[in-house]
Amino acid sequence: MRFSGCRVLREGLTGNTGWKPHWRDPEPKAEYDVVIIGGGGHGLSTAYYLAKNHGITNVAVLEKGYLGGGNVGRNTTIVRANYFLPGNSEFYSHSLKLWEGMEEDLNYNAMHSQRGLINLFHSDGQRDAFARRGNAMINQGDDAVLLDREGVRKYLPYLDFDNVRFPIYGGLLHPRGGTARHDAVAWGYARGADQRGVDLIQQCEVTGIDIENGRVRGVQTTRGPIRAKKVGIVVAGRSGQVAAMAGMRLPIESHILQAFVTEGLKPCIDHVVSFGMGHFYISQSDKGGLVFGGDLDFYASYAARGNMPMMEHVMEAGMTLMPMIGKAKVLRSWGGIMDMTPDGSPIIDKTDTEGLFIDCGWCYGGFKAVPGSGYSFAHLMATGNHHAPAAKFRLDRFRTGRGLMDEEGTGAQHNLH
Ligand SMILES: Cc1cc2nc3c(=O)[nH]c(=O)nc-3n(C[C@H](O)[C@H](O)[C@H](O)COP(=O)(O)OP(=O)(O)OC[C@H]3O[C@@H](n4cnc5c(N)ncnc54)[C@H](O)[C@@H]3O)c2cc1C
């Protein structure tokens, strides 16, 4: 089934009776060429690109809950390519290019909106750092515009420019940055993978990984054992637990990140605004809700919910930046489990077990990486070779200390990245 304007019109006029489920609900087979553990954004896009780019369709995605119920459906939907360090820079640049063609490729409306992202700065030193970042972005082939105070005021007149602690000096505008509808991205990749023959198996938790003579043989699940020639672990916040099933100890801590949404309001915030010094960022959804978030809850946890002190901190930062937000009513808040690495950059690599691969460590920035990660991980799983844009995301950098990518310069402490 293809989506089109005519189709939507026809269904609207005929009672919406012609829509079919977007994917099948198959029983797991006894054996697959490839098993992907985790039906989040990265697992689904990996399955899609395995089928599309490499013709590997005897693939199962095993999801313990429902597709898109993890972080891919819990994030604040920011999509950008404003990284600084070699390694990250080329990867996110590649991922953003995939975003720009994704809806056409998937024939799915993910509501990708390149409304522009503005990172604020509040001192001369920060201006220098952002000027440097902007140059790196331009050198990478992406876009960046350094705005002075009046330049920011033109776009964001509602901010408090003269806050005593954080007066606004200017901002770095990334015009191609923006937002997308997060769960639609999961659904679009799920549908595309299913159409190419991939089995998407929900309510199927992986409880063990079978390894014989250093080679992966398959997985144990709550729906029985499944044999596989290759297995990919793509479980975000649960990476440490699932990798432990293969005897691995990952350099990852799982931390909670919260987000908040207000009641629907008339359009008032056109851009994504990031107030790094206050650990606060905000955009407005197409439904009108102000979507915002802040920092991690700082303690390690597998509970997908947050606590009150961080909630208070985020609200205070919002009031500091834009006092008008105090008039909006918060509708709901939620949390997701972040797979934090010591340098804040991800891992896409083989493991010491033949046929077992891992894609994790996306910290709180993996939504924008969904297309790029799936593309590069599928390439690695299919060919055995690292895909160039993701070639620096090696697991052994945490053992050797070579190739670390500490984008924020915060040192080897997971919860500070
Ligand atoms: C509040 C919040 C805001 C965020 N904001 C942004 C943002 O603005 N921009 C951005 O780029 N990123 C953002 N992120 C980060 C981004 O959402 C994640 O990095 C990314 O979604 C993680 O990859 P994923 O989609 O594959 O994870 P998930 O959707 O979590 O997928 C992993 C899946 O694995 C499944 N699983 C786990 N264990 C097993 C098992 N044993 N067997 C089978 N299945 C299993 C889980 O149920 C889950 O569905 C945010 C995250 C949160 C929580």
The ligand as a MOL file (V3000), in Angstrom:
LIG
                    3D

  0  0  0     0  0            999 V3000
M  V30 BEGIN CTAB
M  V30 COUNTS 53 58 0 0 0
M  V30 BEGIN ATOM
M  V30 1 C 13.5100 12.2740 27.1440 0
M  V30 2 C 14.4250 11.9700 25.9930 0
M  V30 3 C 14.7360 12.9760 25.0880 0
M  V30 4 C 15.5870 12.7120 24.0250 0
M  V30 5 N 15.7700 13.6830 23.0770 0
M  V30 6 C 16.4920 13.4240 21.9730 0
M  V30 7 C 16.5530 14.3900 20.9500 0
M  V30 8 O 15.9260 15.4570 21.0210 0
M  V30 9 N 17.3260 14.1180 19.8540 0
M  V30 10 C 18.0160 12.9570 19.7520 0
M  V30 11 O 18.7390 12.7870 18.7630 0
M  V30 12 N 17.9140 11.9840 20.6870 0
M  V30 13 C 17.1620 12.1840 21.7940 0
M  V30 14 N 17.0260 11.2120 22.7480 0
M  V30 15 C 17.7860 9.9600 22.6220 0
M  V30 16 C 17.1680 8.9420 21.6800 0
M  V30 17 O 15.7990 8.8200 21.9250 0
M  V30 18 C 17.8770 7.5860 21.8730 0
M  V30 19 O 19.2790 7.7500 21.8380 0
M  V30 20 C 17.4990 6.5770 20.7840 0
M  V30 21 O 16.1070 6.5500 20.5990 0
M  V30 22 C 17.9980 5.2010 21.2080 0
M  V30 23 O 17.9050 4.2540 20.1840 0
M  V30 24 P 16.5920 3.3620 19.8980 0
M  V30 25 O 15.5870 4.2000 19.2520 0
M  V30 26 O 16.9970 2.1680 19.1390 0
M  V30 27 O 16.1790 2.9570 21.3820 0
M  V30 28 P 14.8460 2.2980 21.9230 0
M  V30 29 O 13.6460 2.8510 21.2720 0
M  V30 30 O 14.9110 2.3620 23.4130 0
M  V30 31 O 14.9850 0.7950 21.4070 0
M  V30 32 C 15.5680 -0.2610 22.1170 0
M  V30 33 C 14.5430 -1.3700 22.1820 0
M  V30 34 O 15.1520 -2.5510 22.6890 0
M  V30 35 C 14.1600 -3.2700 23.3810 0
M  V30 36 N 14.7880 -4.2610 24.2540 0
M  V30 37 C 15.5440 -4.0370 25.3440 0
M  V30 38 N 15.9430 -5.2090 25.8920 0
M  V30 39 C 15.4430 -6.1860 25.0830 0
M  V30 40 C 15.5070 -7.5990 25.1260 0
M  V30 41 N 16.1560 -8.2440 26.0920 0
M  V30 42 N 14.8580 -8.3110 24.1590 0
M  V30 43 C 14.1710 -7.6610 23.1600 0
M  V30 44 N 14.0820 -6.3100 23.1020 0
M  V30 45 C 14.7090 -5.5810 24.0400 0
M  V30 46 C 13.4250 -2.1710 24.1420 0
M  V30 47 O 12.1450 -2.6030 24.5750 0
M  V30 48 C 13.3870 -1.0420 23.1270 0
M  V30 49 O 12.1850 -1.0220 22.3960 0
M  V30 50 C 16.1750 11.4220 23.8630 0
M  V30 51 C 15.8490 10.4140 24.7530 0
M  V30 52 C 14.9530 10.6710 25.8070 0
M  V30 53 C 14.5780 9.5510 26.7370 0
M  V30 END ATOM
M  V30 BEGIN BOND
M  V30 1 1 1 2
M  V30 2 1 2 3
M  V30 3 2 2 52
M  V30 4 2 3 4
M  V30 5 1 4 5
M  V30 6 1 4 50
M  V30 7 2 5 6
M  V30 8 1 6 7
M  V30 9 1 6 13
M  V30 10 2 7 8
M  V30 11 1 7 9
M  V30 12 1 9 10
M  V30 13 2 10 11
M  V30 14 1 10 12
M  V30 15 2 12 13
M  V30 16 1 13 14
M  V30 17 1 14 15
M  V30 18 1 14 50
M  V30 19 1 15 16
M  V30 20 1 16 17
M  V30 21 1 16 18
M  V30 22 1 18 19
M  V30 23 1 18 20
M  V30 24 1 20 21
M  V30 25 1 20 22
M  V30 26 1 22 23
M  V30 27 1 23 24
M  V30 28 2 24 25
M  V30 29 1 24 26
M  V30 30 1 24 27
M  V30 31 1 27 28
M  V30 32 2 28 29
M  V30 33 1 28 30
M  V30 34 1 28 31
M  V30 35 1 31 32
M  V30 36 1 32 33
M  V30 37 1 33 34
M  V30 38 1 33 48
M  V30 39 1 34 35
M  V30 40 1 35 36
M  V30 41 1 35 46
M  V30 42 1 36 37
M  V30 43 1 36 45
M  V30 44 2 37 38
M  V30 45 1 38 39
M  V30 46 1 39 40
M  V30 47 2 39 45
M  V30 48 1 40 41
M  V30 49 2 40 42
M  V30 50 1 42 43
M  V30 51 2 43 44
M  V30 52 1 44 45
M  V30 53 1 46 47
M  V30 54 1 46 48
M  V30 55 1 48 49
M  V30 56 2 50 51
M  V30 57 1 51 52
M  V30 58 1 52 53
M  V30 END BOND
M  V30 END CTAB
M  END
